[in-house]
Amino acid sequence: MSNQETKHILIRVDAGAQIGAGHVMRCLALAQAWRDTGGRVTFVMVAPPPSIASRLAAEKIELVTLPVGPGSVEDAREMSSLARERDASWVVVDGYHFGALYQHIIRACGLRLLFIDDNGHAEHYSADIVLNQNAHAREVLYMNKEPHTRLLLGTRYALLRREFSRYRGYTPRIPGLARRVLVTLGGGNFNDLVFRVVNALQRVQLNGLEAVVVLGGNGPADEKIRAAAAWIKDGVRLESNVTDMPDLMAWAELAISAGGSTCWELAFMGLPSLVLVVAENQRPIAERLNSLGVAVNLGWYEDISTGEIADALNALLTSFERRMKMAKCGQNLVDGKGSTRVLKKMLGQLLSLRPARREDCKLLWEWVNDPTVRDFAFSSESIPWDDHVEWFYSRLAQSDCFIFIAVDDRDLPVGQVRFDLQGGHEAEIHVSVEKRKRGLGFGTLIIERGVEQLFRKTIVRTVHAFIKPDNRTSIAAFERAGFKRLGLRKIKGHNALHYVRVRRLEE
């Protein structure tokens, strides 16, 4: 088993007729991203609905059931015990019934905690990371937090499941008249609302109207919904336990949605939407989407009539310019990379640097002779062992050379960064990542941490990096780490892009 396979996160979340399934679905997105790195995931739930259990089983994700009151002290203690038993790297908690005390108990056990939040419902926040993926997220919601608590706020961190990744760069089709409607009102029990929406579809005065109604997974649609669907000449297709929502969203030309996390999926897909608020915590989401021009907020679901839904639907189906603008605004708001960004923040907290030691000699020799490293080096020949040993031990003894080994939370190496000082105020940086850890954002993290260490230990003001123009991965890593392109240089007969990072006043 590789090191990354031993990294384990436990996700504490619930679902049901009252809660819906949105919390689980966004946690599933994070779980998929973590598993894509080779890590392990366990979901921990109280009374999971069969549809959720089936979905997790299909994903081959372990599910543990707790026989406790959701959000209780006993819940927190059971969760902490389970996390310690399984040597979890992180505990992830998502739900409004988890508050300040729950966070405190998890953290007091020495566990790293990611707390997924929407409206600042807890009295105090002590988690390592608080994630609020909503467009209305603001720091003012989290004034009562610990100094160590890091905030990830806004739709840059919207958690979209793996199936949405194939639609990055997707351009939605916006017809003059929209005729395909997707209805998705969450995983709760809203049969009466679904019935009203289906009746509203019947009133739409547009030939060729088609609709797909996605039913919540917590129970079958009642007979009046099926009867209402049959009234429409062209039919309404009822679907339940849908596992590929992106394809349905790509098929649709307009959506009627609840104001939960599905809104960020619809925005990403550029699908114009009418939003119904079916829970109090959805009000800020619906209001913000309306103000940004991404969706039309129809308000509280109990206050709107069938006729009003039909009128709003008719107006948007026939307004090409409005739908075009909404699609553009939505895709500008959500780019689909949120799960990756959150994952990098989590992995970043598992990363630290230590000075290189004599026993690292063989490891660095193996890394420097990796074929990919040699391809992007300015001298591509393999380095003999004896030459490397002589070079490495001499560098360790020099005061103008700093070599750091990046290690994870189990003290296992994931990469290295070296600084060769040039006079008192300048240095050149060299970095590499262990081949099994590439593509996870470790390059940027190692560069950032290395520069921080260098500025802390020395009076260096400028760090230089020289990169082959075809080394796009390295270029992206340095740019994300704050390096700026200065120009072009010749290094050992090769063209090299010259990047610099200048110490800021506060560093």
N, C-alpha and C positions, 0 to 999 in steps of 0.2 A: 504493500500500500504506500503510495506516495504521500509526501508531507501534506499537500493541499487536500488530499482525500480525508485527512484526519481533522480538518477544520469543520466544525459542526456548529450550526445555529439552531436554536429552538425558537419557534414562533408561537406566541400565545395570542389567540384570536378566537372569536366566536361568530356564529351565524345563526339565523333562524327567522321565523315569520315576522318578528318585530324588528330585529336587527338588520335583516337582509343579508346579502352575500358580498357586498362591496368591500368590506374590510378583508375578507378572505381572499378575494380576487387580487387586490393590490399586494397583499402579502405573498400570494402565489407568484406574482411578477418578480418580487425580490428573491424568493426561493429559487426560481428558475435561473436568475442571474448568478446566484451563489453556486448552484449546482453546475452551471456552465464552467466554473473555475475548477471543478473537481471536488467541491465541498459537499458535506452532508447536511440534510435539513430534516427536522422533525417538527410537525405541527402539533400543538397541544390545545385541546378544545374541551369545553363542557357541552355534552349532548349535541354532537355535530349532526346536522341533517344528513339523511342518506345520500342526497345528491352531492353534497360536499365531500363526504367520505369516498364516494365513487370517483369524483374528480381527482382527489389526492391519490387514490389507488392507481388511477390511470397514469398519473405522473410518476408513479413509483416513489411517492413521498410517504414516509412513516407518519402515522397518526396515533397520538396517545390521548386517551380520554381521562379527564380528571373528575372524580366524584365529589366536587366541592361547589360552594356558592361562587358564581363568577365575580371576580374582582375582590374577593374577601381576603382577609389576612391569611387564612388557611390556603387559599389559592396561591398567593404570593410565596408562601413557605414551600408548598409542594413544587411549585415551578422552580424555585431556587435549588431545592434538593435534586430535582431531576437534571437541572443544568450542570450542577457540580458532578453528579454521577457520570454524566456523559462528556465531561470536560469541554463544555460548550465555549466557543470563542465569543459568541454573542447571544444575548437573549433579545428577541424582538417582541414588542407588545403593541397591540392595536385594538382600541375599543374605548368607548366612553365610560365604561364601568371600572376602568383602571385609573386610579388617581395618584395623589402624592405619596400616600403611605405605601402603595404597591411598588412604586419606583424605589422608595427608600429601602424597602426590604430586599429587593433584588440587588441594589447597589451595595448594601451593607454586607452582602455575602461575597463581595469581591468580583462580581460578574459585570461584564460590559453590557450596557443596555441601550438599545435603539427604541425610542418611543414614538410611534406614529400617531399624529394628532391632527385635529381639524380646526378647532376653535378655542384653544387655550382653556380647556375645561377643568384642568387640575389646578389646585390651589398653589402648588409648588412643583418645580421640575428639577429632578436630580439626575436624570438620565445622561449618559455620555453624549448621545445625539438625540435631538428632537427633530422629527421630520414632519413638516406641514407642506403638502404638495399643492395646496390650493392657491388660486390667483389672489385671494384676499389675505393671504398669510402676511403677517407683519410682526416685527420684533416686539411691539407693544403688547402683544398677547402673552409674552413670556418674560415679563419684567421680574417675576418671582422665580428665579432659577439659580442654580449653583454656578460659581465662576467657571467650572470645568465644562459645563453643558454647552455643546455646540449646536447651533440652529441651522437647519437646511430648509429654506423657505422658498415657496413659489413653484410654478409649473416646470421649471428646469429639472425638478426632482420628481415629476409625475411618474408613478410606477405603472408601466404598461407591460403586459405579459408578452412572452416570447413570440407568440403568433403575430403580433403587430409589427415585428421588426422587418418582415418582408415588404411592408408598405412604406418604409422610409423613402422619401423622395416621390411618393405617390401624388399624382395630380388628379383630383376628383373630377368626375364628369358632371357639369352643371347644365342641364338642358333648359330650354326656354320655359317649358312647363314641366314641373316635376310630377311624376306619377307613381313613384315607388316610395312607400313609406315604411320605415322601421319603427316599431313600438317596443320600447324596452323600459319597463318601470321598476326594475330591481328585483331582488330575490325575496322580498317580503310578500305578505298575503294581501294583495290589493285587487281582488276580483271585482269589486264594485267599480273601482276606477278603470280597470281594463274594459269593463262592460260599457262605461260611459265613452271611452275613447273609441271603441269599436262602433258604437252608435254614431259618434261624430264622423267617423270615416264614411258611414252610410250617407250622411248629409252632404258630402263633398260633391259639388256639381262639376265633375271632370271625368270625361270618358277615359276608359283604360286604366283607372286607378288600381294599383296593386298594393297589398300590405302584408307584412310579416309581423306577427305579434309574438314576442319572446316572453314566455310565461315564467314566473318565479319557480324555482326548483323545490319549493316547500309544500307543494300540494297541487293536485290537478285543477285545471280551470273548471268552474262550475258550468252547468248545462246552459245557463242563459248566455254565457260568453260564446259558447259554440253555436248556439242558435242565432245570436246576433251576427256572428261571422258569416253564417250561411245566407243571411239576408242580402249581402252585397253580391251583385251579379257576377263580378269577376272573382269573387272569393277573397277570403282572408286566411292566410296560412298561419296556423298556430304552432309554435315551436317551444319545446322545453328542454332543459339541460343542454343548451347550446354550448359547444366547446370551441367553435371557430367564429367568434363575433366579427373579426375584421372582414371576412368575406361577405357577411350580411351587410356590414356598413358600407363596403365598396359597392354592393348591389343597389343599396338604397340611394335615394336622392333627397330625402328629408327624414328626420327622426323626431319622434315624440319620446322624451326620456324623463326619468326621475332626476333629481338634482344631485346625485351622488357621484362616485368616482367614474362612472360611465361617461360623464361629460367630458373628461380629459381624453378618453378614447375617441369620442366623436369629434372633438376639436382636432386631434392628431390626424384623423381621417378626412378632415375638411368637410364634414357632413353637417349642413345647417340643421338647427334643432329648435323645437319647442320644449321648454323645460317646466315640469310640474314639481313643486316642492311637496314631498311626501313625509318629511321629517324636519323638525325644527332646525337641526344642524345643517340642513341643505339650503336654508335661506341665504346665507352669505354667498354661497357658491352661485346660486341662480341669479342673485342680484348683480354680482360682479361680472358674470358672463354676459348678462344683458347690457351692462354699462360699457363693456369692451366690444360689443357688437358681434359676439360669438354665437349667442343664442337669444331666443325670446323667452323671457320669464313670464309664465302664465300664473305664477303665484301658488298659494296654498291649495292643494288638490280638492279639499272639501268645499272650497268657496267658488269653484268654477263650474259652470254648467256645461252640458253636452253641446248646446248651441254656441257657447263662447269658444269651446275647443274647436268646433267645426269652422267658425269664422276665422280664427287665427290660422288654422290649417289651410283654408282656402286662400287667405291673403298671402301666405308664404309660398304655397305651391305655384302661384301665378306670378310671383315677383322674382324675375331672373336676377336683376341687379342686386337685390338685397341678399339673395342666396349666394351669389358670387362673392360679395363682400364678407359675408359671414364665414364662408369656407376659407378665404384668405386670412382673416383674423384668427380663426381657430388654428390653422397650421403654423401661423407665426407664434402662437402662444405655447404650443406643445410640439417638441421636436422628436419625441420618442426615445430620448437617450437618458431619461431620468433614472432608470434602474442601474445603469452603468455608473452614473455619477454617484449615486448613493453607495453602491458597492465599493467604489474607489475610496470614499470617505471611511467606510468601515475597515477596509484593508489597510488604509493609511494609519489607523490607530493601532494596527497590529504590527507596524513596522518601526524599527529603530536602527540606529547606526552604532557600531562599535569600531574602535581602531583595529586595523589589521594586525594579526599576530604571525609569528614565524610558522606556526602550524597551518596557516592559510595558504602556504606557498603552492602546494599541489593543486588545491581548488582553483586558485587564480590562473595557474598554468592551463588547467583543463578549460576554463572559461575563455581565456585569451585565444586558444586554438580551436574554439568552436568555429565551424565553417562559416556561419553567418557573420560572426565577429570579424573573421579574417577578410571576408568579402568587402566589408565596409571600412576596413582599416586602410591607412595610406601606404602600408607595406603588407602585402597579402600573403607572404610566405609564412609557413608554420614556424613557431619559435621553439628551438631545441630546449630540452629540459635544463641542461647545464647553463645555457645562456640565461634562461629565466631565473634560475636559482641565484646566480650572481647578481643579476639586475634587482631582484626582489629584496634580497638581504641588504644590498647597498642602499636602496630607497628607504627601507625601514629605519636605517641609521641616519638618514639625512633630515635636518630640521626644516628644509624647504620643500618637503614632500609630505602630503597627508593622504593616507589610504584608509578608507572606511569600508567595512563590510556591512551591508544591509541585512538584517535578520528579522524573522517574523516573531510572533509571540511565543513560539516554542524554541527560539534561539537558533533556528536553522536558516542558513544563508539563502537569500533570494537575489543578490546582486552586489555590485561594488561601485564605488566612486573614488577617483583619485584626483588630487589637485597638485600640480607642479607650480610652485611659486616662482615668479619672475620679478626679482627686486622685492621691495617691501609691499607694494600696493597692487600688484596684479598676479593673476594665477590662470593656468589653463586646466580645464576640466576634462576628464575621461570617465565614461560610465558604461557599464554593461549589466545585463539582466540575465539571470539563469534561464536557460532555454524553456523550461517547463512553466516559467512564470511570466513569459512574454504575452503581451496583449491584454494584460489586466490593469494597466496603468501604473505599474511599479516603477517604470523608468522615470516618469515625472516626479513621483514621490521621492525616489532616491536622489534625484537632482535637487529638489527643493530642500530636503533634509540635509544634504551634503553642503549646499551653499549656506544654510543656516549655521551649521557647525563651523564652517570656515570663517564666516563673519564673526562668530562668537569667539573663536580662538586666535584670530589674527587681525591685522590692520588692513588686510586686503580690501580694496575698493572696487575692483573690476575683475570679473571672471570671463575668460574667453573660451569659446567652444568652436571647433572646426569640424564640419560635417560634410561628407560627400553629398552632392546634390540629389543622388538617387536614393539616399537613405531617408525616406519619407517618415518612417516610424520615429527615428531619432529627431528629425526636424520638428515633428509635432510635439514630442515629449519636451524638448527644450523650449518651444514657444509656449506651451502650457505652463512651464515652470517660470515664465517671466523673462526669458531671454529675447533680445531683439536682434534682427538681422542688420549687420553693419555693412557687409559687402562681400566681395569675392577675393579669395587668396589662392596662391599656389602652395601646396604642401607636398613635398617629395614628388614633384612633377604632376600632381593631380589637382584639379579644380576643387576648391573647398569653400563652402559657405561659412562666413565668419559671423558668429553670434556672440553677443555680450550681455552680461547681467551686471548692472551697476548697483552698488550698495545704496540703499535709501537712507535718508537722514535718521530715521527712527531705528535702523538696524545697528 
